Structure formats: structure tokens, C-alpha cells
Amino acid sequence: MAGGISIRVEDAQVRAALDALAARLSDMSDAMDAIGSRLRNMARLGFVAQKAPDGSPWRPLATATILRRQKTGHWPGPILRVNGNLYNSLNYKPGPTSVEIGAGWGASAAYAAIQQLGGPAGRGHKVMLPARPYLPMPGPLPDAWIATCLDVINAKLQEAA
């Protein structure tokens, strides 16, 4: 997912479950694909709910943004979904032992990063955008995301038994 944004998060509980799965399977690509699909869907649900993966609501749009959207016919409307490019760029890349979930590539890479992390934006970088995370931030994986990973891994463990 080069060029966009991806956040590396590791969780001890998920890692232990993956180690147990790896002991039974020589190739975990199917499990990684299933985990990636489910986590991408969780990120998409965050866009619908306008919440970060940890459940905290995204900061409301600034008045200037709302006024600009009104002029272009995009208000009222959801945060981060004027044209759907960022939402539609959410994707994942499964491998034999890991999965990467990310968003943005090409021209949308910078937009993906600034929305996730916040920071100076606009002409001359005079506007400070708040972070509106749509992927987990580095650190502990949110409980719902852990549960999703474990659900998939446990199902794959049962299949491998």
C-alpha cells in the first residue's frame, strides 16, 4: 500500500492466537484475507458512524468547511465523505503471516494521511486540521478490532482441527 497511509499495530493477544494458527497451518493467507476484509469493513463502519476505531466521535467540521460545502452542494453531508474517494480507497493487503490495512494512494495519499493524523493543511498550510482517525492509531488495538481478529482466527483454528 505504498504511497498511502497504513498504521502498524500489533497486539499480544492477537499475536498469540496467530502463533497458534501458524502451528496448524503452513500458509495463513486465507486467514489474513478474512481478517483484512473484516477490519476494512470496521473502518468503513467508522465512516458511517463518523467515529474513530476507539469509538470516539470525529471532531465536527469547521464553520468555513460547512459554508464551502453549502456553496458546492455537499452540505449537509457526512464528515470525510464529500466524494467518497477516501472511503473507497480503504483496502487491505493480505500476506502469508500478516495483513496490512490502509487508505489512499496516488493523489489521495496526502489527503488520507492528513485526515488520519491531523496537521497543517490548505493553501500555505495555514489551517490546522484535527485528526479524524479512521484506522487504529499506533498503540493498543481497540477491543472491537481485537475481537474481530480473534473471531476470524478462532474460526480458522476450528477449520484446521
WOCOR-V597170 format. One line per field, one symbol per residue. ss: DSSP state (~ for helix, > for strand, _ for the rest). phi: phi as a letter, one per 20 degrees, with the letter a starting at -180 (. if undefined). burial: + if it has 24 or more other ideal C-beta (glycine too) atoms within 12 Angstrom, else -. Layout:
BEGIN
ss: ???
phi: ???
burial: ???
END
This chain:
BEGIN
ss: ____>>_____~~~~~~~~~~~~~____~~~~~~~~~~~~~~~~~~~~~_>_____>_____~~~~~~~~~~____________~~~~~_>>>>____>>>>>__~~~~~~~~~~~~_>>>_~~~_>>>_____________~~~~~~~~~~~~~~~~~~_
phi: .gndcbdecccfffgffffffffdcecdgffffffgffffffffffffelcfgenfffffffgffffffffemdcfaffmcfcnffgfegbbcecfcbcddabmblfefffgffffdmpfbnfmleddeffcfddgegpffggfffgfffgffffffffef
burial: +--++++-+-+--+--++--+------+--++++++++++-+++-++--+++++---+--+---+------------++++----++-++++++---++++++++--+-++++++++-----------++++++++----++-+++-+++-++--+-----
END
